[in-house]
Amino acid sequence: MRLSSKGRYAVMAMADLARHSVDPAVRAVALADIARRQDLSLPYLEQLFTRLRREGLVVSHRGPGGGYRLARPARELAVAEIVTAVDEPLETLRCKSKTTGCMPGGARCLTHDLWEALGDHIHGFLAGVSLEDVIEGRLKPSKAA
């Protein structure tokens, strides 16, 4: 899976937004506050939030007390939605197309089905994890036997 900093940072920032939007007294969360708490670049966050807003995951508020709010409750926002909203591919294959493989002549490599199945599992996992799951710590890794 090619999950670059763009997808990771978007999820980090959305989790921060979700955690700090719980207080009804807070009108909106400023990106500068998210950037400071998460040690992220403000201009980079602005780019990410432009995409998140365009995809309908956040709502922006202008003026004093302006910033961002989640467009839906955290329990209704899947991590996969966030990652794909910032144009982050959830691909494990190196193939450029769904119809042709990565080998000469468009053939599929011997491990194509393995990586494709892994990609399906990753996407299914992220689609089944809500932003609320992340901020509530419901994803504790299991210990290896």
TORPA-4810 file (N, C-alpha, C, O; in nm, 3 decimals):
<nodes>
NODE_1_0.084_-0.118_0.000_0.000_0.000_0.000_0.087_0.123_0.000_0.182_0.133_0.078_M
NODE_2_0.057_0.215_-0.084_0.131_0.340_-0.090_0.052_0.446_-0.014_-0.032_0.515_-0.071_R
NODE_3_0.079_0.458_0.113_0.013_0.560_0.194_0.120_0.659_0.234_0.196_0.636_0.328_L
NODE_4_0.124_0.770_0.163_0.226_0.870_0.190_0.183_0.960_0.305_0.079_0.939_0.367_S
NODE_5_0.264_1.060_0.331_0.235_1.153_0.439_0.102_1.225_0.418_0.038_1.264_0.515_S
NODE_6_0.061_1.244_0.295_-0.064_1.315_0.267_-0.182_1.246_0.336_-0.261_1.313_0.404_K
NODE_7_-0.196_1.118_0.319_-0.305_1.044_0.382_-0.292_1.037_0.533_-0.390_1.055_0.605_G
NODE_8_-0.170_1.012_0.580_-0.148_1.005_0.726_-0.175_1.140_0.792_-0.240_1.145_0.897_R
NODE_9_-0.127_1.247_0.732_-0.148_1.380_0.790_-0.295_1.419_0.788_-0.344_1.482_0.882_Y
NODE_10_-0.365_1.382_0.684_-0.508_1.413_0.677_-0.583_1.342_0.790_-0.671_1.402_0.853_A
NODE_11_-0.551_1.217_0.815_-0.616_1.143_0.923_-0.578_1.201_1.059_-0.663_1.215_1.146_V
NODE_12_-0.451_1.236_1.077_-0.407_1.298_1.203_-0.483_1.428_1.228_-0.531_1.453_1.339_M
NODE_13_-0.492_1.511_1.125_-0.558_1.640_1.140_-0.707_1.624_1.165_-0.765_1.697_1.245_A
NODE_14_-0.770_1.529_1.097_-0.913_1.505_1.117_-0.940_1.449_1.256_-1.041_1.481_1.318_M
NODE_15_-0.850_1.365_1.306_-0.865_1.312_1.442_-0.853_1.426_1.544_-0.928_1.431_1.640_A
NODE_16_-0.758_1.515_1.522_-0.743_1.631_1.609_-0.869_1.717_1.604_-0.919_1.762_1.707_D
NODE_17_-0.918_1.741_1.485_-1.041_1.819_1.468_-1.157_1.754_1.541_-1.234_1.821_1.610_L
NODE_18_-1.170_1.624_1.527_-1.279_1.551_1.593_-1.266_1.561_1.745_-1.365_1.583_1.815_A
NODE_19_-1.147_1.545_1.796_-1.125_1.551_1.941_-1.156_1.691_1.996_-1.212_1.703_2.104_R
NODE_20_-1.120_1.794_1.924_-1.138_1.930_1.973_-1.272_1.992_1.932_-1.300_2.106_1.967_H
NODE_21_-1.353_1.918_1.858_-1.487_1.966_1.821_-1.593_1.915_1.917_-1.710_1.951_1.904_S
NODE_22_-1.555_1.833_2.010_-1.651_1.773_2.103_-1.715_1.879_2.191_-1.834_1.870_2.224_V
NODE_23_-1.639_1.979_2.229_-1.690_2.085_2.317_-1.784_2.176_2.238_-1.740_2.241_2.144_D
NODE_24_-1.914_2.181_2.275_-2.009_2.264_2.201_-1.977_2.413_2.210_-2.025_2.492_2.128_P
NODE_25_-1.899_2.453_2.308_-1.862_2.594_2.321_-1.762_2.636_2.213_-1.750_2.755_2.182_A
NODE_26_-1.692_2.540_2.155_-1.596_2.569_2.049_-1.673_2.583_1.919_-1.740_2.489_1.875_V
NODE_27_-1.663_2.698_1.858_-1.740_2.722_1.736_-1.679_2.650_1.617_-1.750_2.586_1.538_R
NODE_28_-1.551_2.659_1.605_-1.479_2.592_1.497_-1.334_2.578_1.543_-1.291_2.647_1.635_A
NODE_29_-1.261_2.491_1.478_-1.122_2.467_1.516_-1.033_2.529_1.409_-1.048_2.499_1.291_V
NODE_30_-0.941_2.613_1.451_-0.849_2.679_1.358_-0.741_2.582_1.313_-0.689_2.503_1.392_A
NODE_31_-0.708_2.590_1.184_-0.602_2.504_1.131_-0.469_2.533_1.199_-0.387_2.442_1.215_L
NODE_32_-0.446_2.656_1.238_-0.320_2.689_1.307_-0.309_2.612_1.438_-0.199_2.571_1.476_A
NODE_33_-0.422_2.591_1.506_-0.419_2.514_1.631_-0.389_2.367_1.602_-0.312_2.303_1.674_D
NODE_34_-0.450_2.313_1.499_-0.424_2.173_1.461_-0.278_2.158_1.422_-0.211_2.063_1.464_I
NODE_35_-0.228_2.251_1.341_-0.088_2.246_1.296_0.007_2.246_1.416_0.103_2.169_1.419_A
NODE_36_-0.020_2.331_1.513_0.066_2.340_1.632_0.060_2.211_1.714_0.164_2.158_1.753_R
NODE_37_-0.062_2.161_1.740_-0.076_2.040_1.823_-0.018_1.916_1.757_0.038_1.829_1.824_R
NODE_38_-0.030_1.907_1.625_0.015_1.787_1.554_0.153_1.803_1.490_0.202_1.711_1.425_Q
NODE_39_0.215_1.920_1.508_0.346_1.949_1.452_0.346_1.929_1.299_0.430_1.859_1.243_D
NODE_40_0.248_1.993_1.235_0.233_1.986_1.090_0.244_2.125_1.030_0.219_2.225_1.098_L
NODE_41_0.281_2.131_0.905_0.292_2.258_0.834_0.153_2.316_0.807_0.066_2.248_0.754_S
NODE_42_0.133_2.442_0.844_0.004_2.508_0.821_-0.030_2.517_0.672_-0.143_2.486_0.636_L
NODE_43_0.062_2.558_0.584_0.027_2.562_0.441_-0.012_2.423_0.387_-0.102_2.412_0.303_P
NODE_44_0.054_2.320_0.435_0.020_2.184_0.391_-0.120_2.146_0.439_-0.198_2.089_0.363_Y
NODE_45_-0.151_2.178_0.564_-0.286_2.151_0.617_-0.392_2.228_0.538_-0.500_2.174_0.512_L
NODE_46_-0.362_2.349_0.500_-0.457_2.428_0.421_-0.489_2.357_0.290_-0.605_2.354_0.247_E
NODE_47_-0.388_2.301_0.226_-0.410_2.225_0.102_-0.497_2.103_0.128_-0.590_2.075_0.053_Q
NODE_48_-0.466_2.030_0.234_-0.543_1.910_0.266_-0.688_1.945_0.298_-0.780_1.877_0.252_L
NODE_49_-0.709_2.049_0.377_-0.845_2.085_0.416_-0.926_2.142_0.299_-1.049_2.133_0.300_F
NODE_50_-0.860_2.199_0.202_-0.931_2.240_0.080_-0.992_2.117_0.014_-1.107_2.120_-0.029_T
NODE_51_-0.916_2.010_0.007_-0.966_1.885_-0.053_-1.073_1.821_0.035_-1.175_1.772_-0.015_R
NODE_52_-1.051_1.821_0.166_-1.149_1.762_0.258_-1.282_1.837_0.252_-1.389_1.778_0.260_L
NODE_53_-1.273_1.969_0.239_-1.394_2.050_0.228_-1.465_2.023_0.095_-1.588_2.009_0.091_R
NODE_54_-1.389_2.016_-0.011_-1.445_1.989_-0.144_-1.517_1.853_-0.146_-1.617_1.837_-0.216_R
NODE_55_-1.466_1.757_-0.070_-1.526_1.624_-0.065_-1.640_1.614_0.037_-1.701_1.509_0.053_E
NODE_56_-1.668_1.724_0.106_-1.780_1.728_0.199_-1.755_1.664_0.334_-1.849_1.626_0.403_G
NODE_57_-1.627_1.652_0.373_-1.595_1.591_0.503_-1.583_1.695_0.614_-1.600_1.663_0.731_L
NODE_58_-1.553_1.819_0.577_-1.545_1.928_0.674_-1.622_2.047_0.620_-1.649_2.058_0.500_V
NODE_59_-1.657_2.136_0.712_-1.725_2.261_0.678_-1.639_2.373_0.732_-1.593_2.367_0.846_V
NODE_60_-1.618_2.476_0.651_-1.536_2.588_0.697_-1.626_2.701_0.747_-1.737_2.721_0.697_S
NODE_61_-1.575_2.774_0.845_-1.643_2.890_0.902_-1.546_3.007_0.898_-1.432_2.996_0.942_H
NODE_62_-1.593_3.120_0.844_-1.509_3.239_0.833_-1.532_3.334_0.949_-1.628_3.321_1.025_R
NODE_63_-1.441_3.427_0.960_-1.457_3.533_1.059_-1.399_3.498_1.194_-1.329_3.398_1.210_G
NODE_64_-1.428_3.585_1.293_-1.378_3.560_1.429_-1.429_3.425_1.481_-1.547_3.393_1.468_P
NODE_65_-1.341_3.350_1.537_-1.379_3.216_1.584_-1.395_3.118_1.469_-1.450_3.010_1.486_G
NODE_66_-1.346_3.156_1.352_-1.358_3.071_1.233_-1.262_2.954_1.237_-1.174_2.944_1.322_G
NODE_67_-1.282_2.866_1.143_-1.200_2.745_1.134_-1.281_2.636_1.066_-1.355_2.662_0.971_G
NODE_68_-1.265_2.515_1.114_-1.332_2.401_1.053_-1.408_2.319_1.156_-1.375_2.318_1.274_Y
NODE_69_-1.511_2.252_1.106_-1.587_2.154_1.184_-1.605_2.031_1.096_-1.599_2.040_0.973_R
NODE_70_-1.628_1.919_1.159_-1.661_1.798_1.083_-1.797_1.817_1.018_-1.887_1.876_1.079_L
NODE_71_-1.813_1.769_0.897_-1.941_1.779_0.828_-2.041_1.676_0.881_-2.163_1.695_0.871_A
NODE_72_-1.989_1.568_0.937_-2.073_1.463_0.996_-2.011_1.422_1.128_-1.894_1.452_1.153_R
NODE_73_-2.086_1.354_1.213_-2.026_1.306_1.338_-1.908_1.212_1.310_-1.905_1.143_1.209_P
NODE_74_-1.813_1.212_1.401_-1.691_1.130_1.385_-1.724_0.983_1.367_-1.652_0.912_1.296_A
NODE_75_-1.831_0.935_1.427_-1.867_0.794_1.414_-1.913_0.759_1.272_-1.917_0.642_1.234_R
NODE_76_-1.947_0.862_1.193_-1.995_0.840_1.056_-1.888_0.867_0.950_-1.915_0.857_0.830_E
NODE_77_-1.769_0.902_0.992_-1.660_0.931_0.898_-1.558_0.817_0.901_-1.490_0.796_1.001_L
NODE_78_-1.549_0.744_0.791_-1.454_0.634_0.781_-1.315_0.686_0.743_-1.302_0.780_0.665_A
NODE_79_-1.213_0.625_0.799_-1.075_0.663_0.769_-1.049_0.652_0.618_-0.978_0.735_0.562_V
NODE_80_-1.105_0.551_0.553_-1.086_0.535_0.409_-1.137_0.657_0.332_-1.077_0.696_0.232_A
NODE_81_-1.247_0.716_0.377_-1.300_0.836_0.312_-1.201_0.951_0.320_-1.183_1.025_0.224_E
NODE_82_-1.137_0.964_0.433_-1.042_1.074_0.455_-0.921_1.056_0.363_-0.877_1.150_0.297_I
NODE_83_-0.869_0.935_0.362_-0.751_0.907_0.281_-0.780_0.928_0.133_-0.700_0.991_0.063_V
NODE_84_-0.891_0.878_0.084_-0.923_0.895_-0.058_-0.962_1.038_-0.092_-0.945_1.081_-0.206_T
NODE_85_-1.014_1.114_0.005_-1.052_1.253_-0.020_-0.931_1.339_-0.054_-0.943_1.436_-0.128_A
NODE_86_-0.815_1.304_0.000_-0.694_1.380_-0.030_-0.616_1.317_-0.146_-0.496_1.339_-0.162_V
NODE_87_-0.687_1.239_-0.226_-0.631_1.177_-0.347_-0.518_1.080_-0.319_-0.426_1.066_-0.399_D
NODE_88_-0.526_1.015_-0.206_-0.423_0.918_-0.169_-0.469_0.780_-0.217_-0.572_0.731_-0.170_E
NODE_89_-0.396_0.717_-0.309_-0.439_0.586_-0.357_-0.421_0.478_-0.251_-0.320_0.474_-0.181_P
NODE_90_-0.519_0.392_-0.242_-0.509_0.276_-0.151_-0.475_0.155_-0.237_-0.551_0.058_-0.242_L
NODE_91_-0.362_0.162_-0.302_-0.323_0.057_-0.396_-0.202_-0.019_-0.345_-0.107_0.041_-0.293_E
NODE_92_-0.204_-0.148_-0.361_-0.090_-0.231_-0.326_-0.022_-0.284_-0.451_0.085_-0.345_-0.444_T
NODE_93_-0.084_-0.262_-0.565_-0.031_-0.311_-0.691_0.055_-0.206_-0.758_0.034_-0.086_-0.739_L
NODE_94_0.150_-0.249_-0.836_0.227_-0.154_-0.914_0.171_-0.140_-1.055_0.220_-0.060_-1.134_R
NODE_95_0.068_-0.217_-1.086_0.004_-0.210_-1.217_-0.056_-0.072_-1.238_-0.113_-0.014_-1.145_C
NODE_96_-0.045_-0.020_-1.357_-0.098_0.113_-1.388_-0.247_0.109_-1.419_-0.314_0.212_-1.417_K
NODE_97_-0.298_-0.010_-1.450_-0.436_-0.022_-1.493_-0.499_-0.147_-1.431_-0.429_-0.242_-1.397_S
NODE_98_-0.630_-0.145_-1.417_-0.701_-0.263_-1.365_-0.710_-0.373_-1.470_-0.732_-0.490_-1.438_K
NODE_99_-0.693_-0.336_-1.596_-0.710_-0.434_-1.703_-0.579_-0.498_-1.749_-0.581_-0.607_-1.806_T
NODE_100_-0.466_-0.432_-1.724_-0.338_-0.490_-1.766_-0.245_-0.503_-1.647_-0.253_-0.426_-1.551_T
NODE_101_-0.159_-0.600_-1.655_-0.062_-0.623_-1.549_0.062_-0.539_-1.566_0.072_-0.458_-1.658_G
NODE_102_0.158_-0.559_-1.476_0.278_-0.477_-1.473_0.395_-0.540_-1.549_0.501_-0.479_-1.561_C
NODE_103_0.375_-0.658_-1.599_0.483_-0.728_-1.667_0.484_-0.692_-1.816_0.386_-0.637_-1.868_M
NODE_104_0.595_-0.724_-1.885_0.601_-0.695_-2.029_0.482_-0.756_-2.103_0.442_-0.870_-2.077_P
NODE_105_0.426_-0.679_-2.194_0.311_-0.725_-2.270_0.181_-0.715_-2.193_0.077_-0.760_-2.241_G
NODE_106_0.184_-0.656_-2.074_0.062_-0.638_-1.996_0.023_-0.760_-1.913_-0.088_-0.765_-1.860_G
NODE_107_0.113_-0.856_-1.904_0.082_-0.976_-1.825_0.086_-0.943_-1.675_0.154_-0.851_-1.631_A
NODE_108_0.012_-1.020_-1.600_0.013_-1.005_-1.454_0.130_-1.083_-1.396_0.164_-1.191_-1.444_R
NODE_109_0.192_-1.027_-1.293_0.302_-1.097_-1.227_0.244_-1.212_-1.143_0.123_-1.218_-1.120_C
NODE_110_0.329_-1.302_-1.098_0.284_-1.418_-1.022_0.216_-1.381_-0.891_0.132_-1.456_-0.842_L
NODE_111_0.252_-1.268_-0.834_0.198_-1.229_-0.703_0.084_-1.126_-0.713_0.042_-1.071_-0.611_T
NODE_112_0.035_-1.099_-0.832_-0.069_-0.998_-0.854_-0.191_-1.021_-0.763_-0.236_-0.929_-0.695_H
NODE_113_-0.242_-1.142_-0.763_-0.362_-1.171_-0.684_-0.337_-1.154_-0.534_-0.426_-1.111_-0.461_D
NODE_114_-0.217_-1.187_-0.489_-0.181_-1.168_-0.348_-0.190_-1.020_-0.310_-0.256_-0.985_-0.212_L
NODE_115_-0.125_-0.934_-0.389_-0.124_-0.790_-0.357_-0.262_-0.727_-0.375_-0.299_-0.636_-0.302_W
NODE_116_-0.336_-0.775_-0.472_-0.471_-0.723_-0.492_-0.560_-0.759_-0.373_-0.638_-0.676_-0.326_E
NODE_117_-0.549_-0.883_-0.324_-0.627_-0.925_-0.207_-0.586_-0.845_-0.083_-0.671_-0.807_-0.003_A
NODE_118_-0.455_-0.821_-0.066_-0.409_-0.741_0.046_-0.467_-0.600_0.039_-0.513_-0.546_0.140_L
NODE_119_-0.466_-0.540_-0.078_-0.524_-0.407_-0.097_-0.672_-0.405_-0.060_-0.719_-0.309_0.002_G
NODE_120_-0.744_-0.509_-0.098_-0.887_-0.518_-0.062_-0.905_-0.525_0.089_-0.996_-0.463_0.144_D
NODE_121_-0.818_-0.600_0.156_-0.826_-0.610_0.303_-0.795_-0.476_0.369_-0.863_-0.435_0.463_H
NODE_122_-0.692_-0.409_0.320_-0.655_-0.279_0.377_-0.770_-0.180_0.359_-0.809_-0.111_0.453_I
NODE_123_-0.823_-0.173_0.238_-0.933_-0.079_0.213_-1.054_-0.116_0.299_-1.119_-0.028_0.355_H
NODE_124_-1.084_-0.244_0.310_-1.197_-0.287_0.393_-1.176_-0.252_0.539_-1.269_-0.211_0.608_G
NODE_125_-1.052_-0.268_0.586_-1.021_-0.233_0.725_-1.041_-0.084_0.749_-1.110_-0.045_0.843_F
NODE_126_-0.982_0.000_0.663_-0.993_0.144_0.679_-1.137_0.193_0.660_-1.177_0.292_0.722_L
NODE_127_-1.213_0.125_0.577_-1.354_0.161_0.558_-1.436_0.126_0.681_-1.541_0.185_0.705_A
NODE_128_-1.388_0.029_0.758_-1.460_-0.013_0.878_-1.416_0.057_1.005_-1.468_0.029_1.113_G
NODE_129_-1.320_0.148_0.994_-1.270_0.222_1.109_-1.321_0.366_1.100_-1.295_0.436_1.002_V
NODE_130_-1.393_0.408_1.201_-1.443_0.545_1.202_-1.343_0.637_1.269_-1.254_0.593_1.342_S
NODE_131_-1.359_0.764_1.243_-1.277_0.863_1.311_-1.298_0.857_1.462_-1.205_0.881_1.539_L
NODE_132_-1.418_0.825_1.503_-1.447_0.808_1.645_-1.367_0.692_1.704_-1.315_0.702_1.815_E
NODE_133_-1.356_0.581_1.628_-1.274_0.468_1.674_-1.130_0.512_1.700_-1.068_0.471_1.798_D
NODE_134_-1.079_0.598_1.613_-0.941_0.645_1.626_-0.925_0.729_1.752_-0.835_0.705_1.832_V
NODE_135_-1.013_0.828_1.771_-0.994_0.918_1.884_-1.031_0.854_2.017_-0.987_0.901_2.123_I
NODE_136_-1.111_0.748_2.014_-1.146_0.677_2.137_-1.049_0.565_2.169_-1.064_0.498_2.271_E
NODE_137_-0.948_0.543_2.084_-0.846_0.442_2.110_-0.897_0.300_2.099_-0.851_0.212_2.172_G
NODE_138_-0.989_0.276_2.009_-1.048_0.142_1.994_-0.967_0.051_1.903_-1.014_-0.058_1.869_R
NODE_139_-0.850_0.091_1.864_-0.771_0.013_1.767_-0.641_-0.038_1.826_-0.538_-0.040_1.758_L
NODE_140_-0.644_-0.077_1.948_-0.524_-0.128_2.013_-0.476_-0.251_1.936_-0.553_-0.344_1.912_K
NODE_141_-0.348_-0.251_1.896_-0.296_-0.369_1.824_-0.295_-0.492_1.912_-0.269_-0.485_2.032_P
NODE_142_-0.324_-0.605_1.850_-0.321_-0.729_1.927_-0.176_-0.774_1.942_-0.094_-0.751_1.854_S
NODE_143_-0.146_-0.836_2.053_-0.010_-0.885_2.078_0.011_-1.015_2.003_-0.076_-1.102_2.001_K
NODE_144_0.127_-1.027_1.941_0.161_-1.149_1.868_0.184_-1.261_1.968_0.239_-1.239_2.077_A
NODE_145_0.142_-1.380_1.932_0.156_-1.494_2.022_0.298_-1.543_2.030_0.326_-1.639_2.102_A
</nodes>
